[in-house]
Amino acid sequence: MPTLRLALVAALALGATGLTACDRTHESGASQKTIGHVESAAGDLTGSEKLKSQGKHDEVVGGVKSAVGDVKDTVMDAVKK
């Protein structure tokens, strides 16, 4: 499964090219959340508790990264006004 994870990370990273810093935080969070969801599903299919657990962890971390991106955007908008 590490190959699947690396392929997903590479594909999602290519889509993040050229984004602003705040967008990268959102993109990074969304990417990690998606990878976590795929890992969790793969863990369910294969019966691997380790992969399922790692997927759940990545989903949570991705959600936190997205929230940080939201805070950054709010601060940047407030500073611009």
Secondary structure, DSSP 4 states (H G I P E B T S, - for coil): -HHHHHHHHHHHHHHTTT--HHHHHHHHHHHHHHHHHHHHHHHHHHT-HHHHHHHHHHHHHHHHHHHHHHHHHHHHHHHH-
